[in-house]
Amino acid sequence: MTKKIGYLGPRGTFTKIAVDAIFNGEDKESYTTIPECIDALDAGEVTYGVLPLENAIEGTVNVTLDYLIEKKDIKIISEVIVPIRQHLMVHPSQAETWRDIETIYSHPHAIAQCHHFLHNDMKHVKAESVSSTGAAAKYVSEHPELHIGAIANHLAAEEYGLSIVKKDIHDFTNNHTRFVVLHKQSSELLSKRLEVKGHKTSLIITLPSDHPGALHQVLSAFAWRKVNLSKIESRPMKTGLGNYYFLIDVEQKMDDVLIPNTIAELESLGCSVDVLGSYPYFLLNGISVHA
Ligand SMILES: O=C(O)C(=O)C[C@]1(C(=O)O)C=C[C@@H](O)C=C1
């Protein structure tokens, strides 16, 4: 059976840039929302799913993380970090009069990344959330009669024939998003085009309830072994106020001793630990990808 790759589409999304960076020429299927893509992976309609997990300005893409926590047989097998440049684009028929636009469409994360620009330069323009930056660009291209714009990337402008009227409108220059490749088996997926930058192991840890100093003990299990962490974040367990999971990213591959022994120590403290994946990560830098 040929391998199919699901991603958050349509064409022209940042996720599509990530997919094209990792996979070359395979059959790619776009999904309108993150849950639809994860369901397709769960149901075996696609072999891999590529989804955004975290942005440097706006933080975690919670819906992706929540599904990863819930669907225990779906694992992260690779990660690509993509530089994010947001541009304002309009239908070419409105390129001269773009200051008259009344509504700007984009993905909520993209809108949040351009908050200062929207607040200071586009005060009277409504910002409307849609399922992706690519969907916003597509919508603008299909409605030349409306006074609207989209926040999206330069490939979306090319794909849908839009004119970029304001470049680089994201508030902070160091804007990157982590995209993860998901699969139903723990493995590692390498890229033919990108060099491995390092490895991570992502863990979801549930603390024993009402145990004073539990988080401190969890962190010390990593600290005394000199295991470096690149992320710690709490997510509500959705079972009541004050109940959290902790997502911890360890800056190394799963091995036979260090990480298993850390997990064993955590379990002896009454924590439960799930491994979301142990995977290589790549940085897409200045590479223009077309698939
Ligand atoms: O809308 C897109 O283009 C996406 O791929 C989604 C997404 C996100 O979820 O954060 C990805 C990268 C950017 O940070 C903005 C939007």
The ligand as an ORCA input file, in Angstrom:
! r2SCAN-3c Opt
* xyz 0 1
  O      -2.557     27.921      9.384
  C      -1.476     27.409      9.055
  O      -0.841     27.740      8.071
  C      -0.925     26.369      9.919
  O      -0.178     25.561      9.439
  C      -1.279     26.418     11.395
  C      -0.369     27.308     12.216
  C      -0.575     27.031     13.747
  O      -1.391     26.237     14.122
  O       0.134     27.661     14.543
  C       1.023     26.987     11.911
  C       1.996     27.899     11.881
  C       1.760     29.307     12.196
  O       2.221     29.440     13.524
  C       0.327     29.672     12.126
  C      -0.654     28.728     12.016
*
